[in-house]
Amino acid sequence: MAGKGLQELGLKNEVMPEQSYDDLPEFGQYKDPPQPGPYRFQMPGDVEKCFDLIDHETQGQRLKLLLDKDAPLRIAQSPGGTLNNDTFQTQLTNVARKRGKDGPEASDMDYLLKAFGEKSKPKTNADYGQKVMAGKSREFGADIRWSWFCNDKKNIWVYGGTPGQEKLTEVDGTKGCGRRFYQENQTHKDEQKIKKQEDGTFPLQVTCPCGAIVKAFANLDNIRA
């Protein structure tokens, strides 16, 4: 169908809502995270400039691996194959934390390097970085797990507006309560557990007891070869 010139359209003098282009989200920024489950991922082909530093309170200087929009993971295998070849953004660090009630301390980066076939823990941050870079384009398995956090340092969001046409609205000056929620198959108190919906999926958003609408955040867990 041939187009028309602006003069031929009979445009009305309607005023558009004001918005700064500085506030425009980048394409894909609000893409829903993949549902929890077992996946296989492929590392980016170049991770040389994907690092940053963390000044940890007790462990000192540590390394952060930024697998973001510039160098995301590729989903090589997903439940049902529905997300194969999609990308997934995350961060991994070599900050050690307790694994299990009586388990040793280890970092996510330790598990990543073990999945790559490394036999011993690197001695320095630089060693960690070199071994991670050696794993470029390698595949590994991991579970995606969701958690929900009612951030006590940010304003809450709630649904409001005309009934039937409610929209999420930020409540200026009202911070979250700090509650955290986890998938029902994880070891936490009952009031912290989020159950699957009737269709077998976990809800992307949950309502906190304080009234805030909290969106799920996806993390990698059980990283393996």
Kinemage of the C-alpha trace (Angstrom):
@kinemage 1
@onewidth
@group {chain A} dominant
@subgroup {mainchain}
@vectorlist {calphas} color= white
{ca met a 1} P 0.000 0.000 0.000
{ca ala a 2} L 1.416 3.374 -0.989
{ca gly a 3} L 2.059 5.890 1.763
{ca lys a 4} L 0.872 9.479 1.954
{ca gly a 5} L 2.494 12.800 2.641
{ca leu a 6} L 1.871 14.499 5.978
{ca gln a 7} L -0.334 17.145 4.342
{ca glu a 8} L -2.635 14.409 3.022
{ca leu a 9} L -3.202 12.712 6.374
{ca gly a 10} L -5.432 15.346 7.973
{ca leu a 11} L -3.414 15.288 11.178
{ca lys a 12} L -5.130 16.604 14.304
{ca asn a 13} L -3.248 19.055 16.503
{ca glu a 14} L -2.906 16.578 19.355
{ca val a 15} L -0.298 17.237 22.051
{ca met a 16} L 1.872 14.260 22.922
{ca pro a 17} L 2.808 13.389 26.535
{ca glu a 18} L 6.064 14.989 27.625
{ca gln a 19} L 9.051 12.652 27.899
{ca ser a 20} L 12.783 13.164 27.814
{ca tyr a 21} L 14.666 10.821 25.499
{ca asp a 22} L 17.152 10.479 28.350
{ca asp a 23} L 14.513 8.324 30.066
{ca leu a 24} L 13.974 5.937 27.163
{ca pro a 25} L 14.853 2.345 28.116
{ca glu a 26} L 17.245 0.452 25.905
{ca phe a 27} L 15.765 -2.255 23.714
{ca gly a 28} L 15.392 -5.481 25.682
{ca gln a 29} L 15.995 -3.837 29.046
{ca tyr a 30} L 12.676 -4.967 30.500
{ca lys a 31} L 12.617 -8.443 29.016
{ca asp a 32} L 11.156 -10.913 31.499
{ca pro a 33} L 13.738 -13.299 32.964
{ca pro a 34} L 13.614 -16.969 31.938
{ca gln a 35} L 11.515 -19.177 34.189
{ca pro a 36} L 13.445 -21.121 36.843
{ca gly a 37} L 14.854 -24.481 35.822
{ca pro a 38} L 17.969 -26.226 34.471
{ca tyr a 39} L 19.786 -24.575 31.565
{ca arg a 40} L 23.041 -24.777 29.656
{ca phe a 41} L 24.887 -21.572 28.862
{ca gln a 42} L 27.732 -20.572 26.595
{ca met a 43} L 30.258 -17.980 27.687
{ca pro a 44} L 30.849 -14.948 25.432
{ca gly a 45} L 33.648 -15.244 22.905
{ca asp a 46} L 35.475 -12.306 24.486
{ca val a 47} L 35.403 -11.548 28.210
{ca glu a 48} L 38.630 -9.573 28.347
{ca lys a 49} L 36.855 -6.320 29.310
{ca cys a 50} L 34.022 -7.764 31.392
{ca phe a 51} L 35.537 -7.294 34.854
{ca asp a 52} L 35.076 -4.854 37.705
{ca leu a 53} L 36.254 -4.637 41.310
{ca ile a 54} L 34.390 -5.115 44.584
{ca asp a 55} L 35.637 -3.726 47.884
{ca his a 56} L 34.152 -6.323 50.224
{ca glu a 57} L 33.739 -5.419 53.887
{ca thr a 58} L 35.560 -8.474 55.239
{ca gln a 59} L 37.207 -10.218 52.279
{ca gly a 60} L 38.933 -7.208 50.763
{ca gln a 61} L 39.276 -6.592 47.037
{ca arg a 62} L 37.358 -9.087 44.929
{ca leu a 63} L 36.523 -9.544 41.262
{ca lys a 64} L 33.161 -9.164 39.492
{ca leu a 65} L 32.421 -10.690 36.070
{ca leu a 66} L 29.853 -8.591 34.172
{ca leu a 67} L 27.940 -10.739 31.713
{ca asp a 68} L 25.689 -7.863 30.644
{ca lys a 69} L 24.166 -6.595 27.412
{ca asp a 70} L 27.604 -6.063 25.888
{ca ala a 71} L 28.720 -9.628 26.612
{ca pro a 72} L 25.769 -11.786 27.739
{ca leu a 73} L 25.624 -15.527 28.135
{ca arg a 74} L 23.979 -17.462 25.311
{ca ile a 75} L 21.346 -19.994 26.332
{ca ala a 76} L 22.523 -23.178 24.629
{ca gln a 77} L 19.820 -25.415 26.114
{ca ser a 78} L 16.568 -24.537 27.887
{ca pro a 79} L 13.550 -26.458 29.209
{ca gly a 80} L 11.579 -27.506 26.155
{ca gly a 81} L 14.059 -25.700 23.909
{ca thr a 82} L 11.891 -22.581 23.924
{ca leu a 83} L 14.704 -20.172 24.821
{ca asn a 84} L 17.591 -21.756 22.941
{ca asn a 85} L 19.964 -19.102 21.538
{ca asp a 86} L 18.402 -16.338 23.627
{ca thr a 87} L 20.729 -14.278 25.801
{ca phe a 88} L 20.905 -14.073 29.580
{ca gln a 89} L 22.539 -11.310 31.609
{ca thr a 90} L 24.022 -11.857 35.035
{ca gln a 91} L 27.009 -11.149 37.291
{ca leu a 92} L 29.382 -13.567 38.992
{ca thr a 93} L 31.948 -12.753 41.677
{ca asn a 94} L 34.711 -14.461 43.592
{ca val a 95} L 33.218 -13.346 46.918
{ca ala a 96} L 33.048 -16.529 48.980
{ca arg a 97} L 29.929 -17.461 50.942
{ca lys a 98} L 28.821 -20.417 53.024
{ca arg a 99} L 27.496 -23.349 51.002
{ca gly a 100} L 24.984 -25.343 52.992
{ca lys a 101} L 24.636 -25.504 56.752
{ca asp a 102} L 27.985 -27.160 57.358
{ca gly a 103} L 29.596 -26.750 53.957
{ca pro a 104} L 32.741 -24.825 53.005
{ca glu a 105} L 32.855 -21.264 51.741
{ca ala a 106} L 33.087 -20.887 47.970
{ca ser a 107} L 32.240 -18.267 45.344
{ca asp a 108} L 30.114 -18.534 42.220
{ca met a 109} L 33.299 -17.970 40.222
{ca asp a 110} L 34.864 -21.004 41.922
{ca tyr a 111} L 32.010 -23.182 40.672
{ca leu a 112} L 32.331 -21.684 37.198
{ca leu a 113} L 36.037 -22.509 37.031
{ca lys a 114} L 35.376 -26.022 38.327
{ca ala a 115} L 32.828 -26.438 35.513
{ca phe a 116} L 35.611 -25.462 33.101
{ca gly a 117} L 37.778 -28.270 34.454
{ca glu a 118} L 40.007 -26.344 36.867
{ca lys a 119} L 41.285 -28.455 39.773
{ca ser a 120} L 42.379 -25.844 42.305
{ca lys a 121} L 41.365 -22.399 43.475
{ca pro a 122} L 43.292 -19.452 41.985
{ca lys a 123} L 45.653 -17.705 44.373
{ca thr a 124} L 45.002 -14.084 43.291
{ca asn a 125} L 42.301 -11.972 41.648
{ca ala a 126} L 44.475 -11.759 38.544
{ca asp a 127} L 44.643 -15.557 38.431
{ca tyr a 128} L 40.848 -15.710 38.664
{ca gly a 129} L 40.555 -13.302 35.752
{ca gln a 130} L 43.016 -15.204 33.584
{ca lys a 131} L 41.270 -18.531 34.174
{ca val a 132} L 37.842 -17.019 33.445
{ca met a 133} L 39.163 -15.549 30.184
{ca ala a 134} L 40.539 -18.976 29.267
{ca gly a 135} L 36.959 -20.249 29.471
{ca lys a 136} L 35.648 -17.983 26.698
{ca ser a 137} L 33.014 -19.667 24.499
{ca arg a 138} L 32.888 -22.641 26.898
{ca glu a 139} L 29.550 -24.163 27.906
{ca phe a 140} L 28.399 -24.941 31.426
{ca gly a 141} L 25.219 -25.976 33.181
{ca ala a 142} L 23.359 -24.022 35.852
{ca asp a 143} L 19.919 -23.563 37.345
{ca ile a 144} L 18.074 -20.288 37.061
{ca arg a 145} L 16.469 -19.407 40.386
{ca trp a 146} L 14.192 -16.487 41.115
{ca ser a 147} L 14.063 -14.335 44.212
{ca trp a 148} L 11.979 -11.291 45.092
{ca phe a 149} L 13.306 -8.410 47.191
{ca cys a 150} L 11.273 -5.536 48.575
{ca asn a 151} L 14.118 -3.036 48.417
{ca asp a 152} L 14.286 -0.930 51.573
{ca lys a 153} L 16.423 1.677 49.828
{ca lys a 154} L 14.067 2.407 46.922
{ca asn a 155} L 10.512 3.716 46.563
{ca ile a 156} L 7.841 1.047 46.270
{ca trp a 157} L 5.601 0.562 43.246
{ca val a 158} L 1.886 -0.212 43.494
{ca tyr a 159} L -0.991 -0.652 41.093
{ca gly a 160} L -3.294 2.339 40.851
{ca gly a 161} L -5.543 4.262 38.518
{ca thr a 162} L -8.925 3.628 36.917
{ca pro a 163} L -10.371 0.171 37.773
{ca gly a 164} L -9.632 -2.186 34.913
{ca gln a 165} L -6.869 0.071 33.652
{ca glu a 166} L -4.516 0.014 36.638
{ca lys a 167} L -0.873 0.820 36.056
{ca leu a 168} L 2.226 0.456 38.199
{ca thr a 169} L 2.943 3.734 39.930
{ca glu a 170} L 5.926 4.728 42.020
{ca val a 171} L 5.072 5.921 45.551
{ca asp a 172} L 7.452 8.779 46.198
{ca gly a 173} L 8.953 8.792 49.692
{ca thr a 174} L 7.765 5.292 50.660
{ca lys a 175} L 10.573 2.738 50.789
{ca gly a 176} L 10.250 -1.035 50.700
{ca cys a 177} L 10.256 -3.110 53.873
{ca gly a 178} L 13.298 -5.267 53.127
{ca arg a 179} L 11.479 -8.613 52.922
{ca arg a 180} L 12.878 -11.318 50.655
{ca phe a 181} L 10.979 -14.132 48.964
{ca tyr a 182} L 12.202 -17.350 47.352
{ca gln a 183} L 10.932 -20.236 45.253
{ca glu a 184} L 8.953 -22.798 47.254
{ca asn a 185} L 11.551 -25.542 46.663
{ca gln a 186} L 14.230 -23.602 48.535
{ca thr a 187} L 14.978 -23.837 52.269
{ca his a 188} L 13.377 -20.776 53.826
{ca lys a 189} L 10.527 -19.923 56.168
{ca asp a 190} L 7.033 -20.638 54.838
{ca glu a 191} L 6.122 -16.951 54.705
{ca gln a 192} L 9.096 -16.373 52.402
{ca lys a 193} L 8.182 -19.072 49.889
{ca ile a 194} L 6.528 -18.284 46.568
{ca lys a 195} L 4.532 -21.141 45.052
{ca lys a 196} L 4.025 -21.992 41.411
{ca gln a 197} L 0.888 -20.812 39.653
{ca glu a 198} L -1.733 -23.157 38.207
{ca asp a 199} L 0.084 -23.253 34.865
{ca gly a 200} L 3.261 -24.480 36.558
{ca thr a 201} L 5.183 -21.214 36.286
{ca phe a 202} L 6.370 -18.890 39.009
{ca pro a 203} L 4.776 -15.413 39.143
{ca leu a 204} L 6.906 -12.614 37.745
{ca gln a 205} L 5.478 -10.201 40.323
{ca val a 206} L 4.351 -10.749 43.905
{ca thr a 207} L 2.621 -8.465 46.387
{ca cys a 208} L 4.626 -7.884 49.560
{ca pro a 209} L 2.722 -7.645 52.877
{ca cys a 210} L 3.713 -3.970 52.930
{ca gly a 211} L 1.711 -3.475 49.716
{ca ala a 212} L 4.624 -3.152 47.283
{ca ile a 213} L 4.623 -4.965 43.959
{ca val a 214} L 7.930 -6.805 43.768
{ca lys a 215} L 9.389 -8.187 40.540
{ca ala a 216} L 11.402 -11.395 40.321
{ca phe a 217} L 15.156 -11.284 39.929
{ca ala a 218} L 16.950 -14.196 38.235
{ca asn a 219} L 20.213 -15.646 39.542
{ca leu a 220} L 22.400 -18.579 38.553
{ca asp a 221} L 22.669 -21.427 41.038
{ca asn a 222} L 24.166 -24.919 41.063
{ca ile a 223} L 26.767 -24.045 38.422
{ca arg a 224} L 28.209 -27.262 37.004
{ca ala a 225} L 29.994 -28.817 34.039
